[in-house]
């Protein structure tokens, strides 16, 4: 495919060379970068804040957040952090002050799910069970992808009151198999949902009515919409993650970030190559957002085990090249 859009890799001078397991990424009104991490040596907090150039500013959330997954920052610079293990969303100020909680911490819903294994979900629930990602609307509302222990999208008002939930386990229209990522088109409040293990993005209106399905998107993990473009992070099919193992030789799609035309669904760009260790490529793209300058940030959740990275079906191995698990890109046309 000849790209209609082209992007260049933008180097960032991070404080720490190794930044593994960067699950989510967002920016505030000053373009400071916030990311969530579960094992990031040298930081010690589940939420890390850097300036626009990648210089460490502060961290927060220790002792509160156990499993930081997705996050978003609303128009008032409130920081919403999804805690997958504690089954809730924590609301912080940009300085790390805890302002509130959505959901009941440490009390997952009972829908038959065993040990957060999405393959065991019997039915959906309007309560949270291992949520994954979140996005906001201009009026302060929130949509939550829920997630690993549920097959549901939840819509909350600004005050945290649940407005509506929809979705059930399955592969039919409007059903989900790992509701992983979610993004709101703030021009019309359409909701884009990464239906990860069904390998598609489903598009709903603000009330949860299905409008369109984009197929052949390789395990989408996060989505961001701005203007006419939809940016989708894809985990790909080469890594064994979350109890999913493809048979050797049956899947070949590497992790990448793709850009689509919002109106037609046409693919406009692919970012990343099969060499996951190269700068500008990914082992396991997981989070995506845009800065105020329309620069693209993509995070990864690759986790090193003694500097050995486990891939499938290629086996063990790590590229001789290395990049931090947070990268920036700029559109050049």
C-alpha angles and dihedrals in degrees: 000000000000107000118239087200127039130202134195128211113249115207116227124198100227120190090231124042095207114057107163127180102019099174103177139012136194139156132226128222090279091052092248109156120239120188136173123226137174100196114020112147113219097028106063096192129095092228119050126190124203133173119251091274095052100261113148114250108166146314136223146172099074112148091018108056116054102175111019110199122154128002140182135190117217130213091273092054094252110153116220115196122191112219105198096188096045091046097229147087120246120209116213137174115243087260092057102259111149107239103172150323134243115206130012111294115235093001110103119187119259109242100137096272113146120209093339090296104150091204090070098054108127099185140346126264135202089229124077126269116176099328119200117191142011142195135184139228125225091255091058097261122138137219117203127200106217101204140161099028098030139037099222146109116216127201116204129186122233091267092054096257112144111241102180144338130202142176139069134212114277144073101266125107109297093012124112142216103190110349093214113156134025136187135180123219098218093198092069105000093245111160120224113202125196103221090192108187092037085057097228145097116236120203122209135176119244091275095053099260111147114245106167145348124218110202132194096047106141109237097315114213105177140006135199127187126202127161110320095339134090117198116202126188112211124201091201127208106273099084129072103232133154097002093305116129122169120209113257113270096012099093129039107165113125125207115277146141117251130194123213137188106253095217102045103022089233116155111245105173145006120208117195138034136229089267095085094184095058121101109264092028133087143221094196116000108200113158134036136183142151128238124224087266091055091251112150122236119196123185130196136206099209109145121202121219106200088329091304116119119203115222132172136250091001092059125219121349147106127218115253085237121073138194134179115261092251120068137176129216135187127205110239102189 
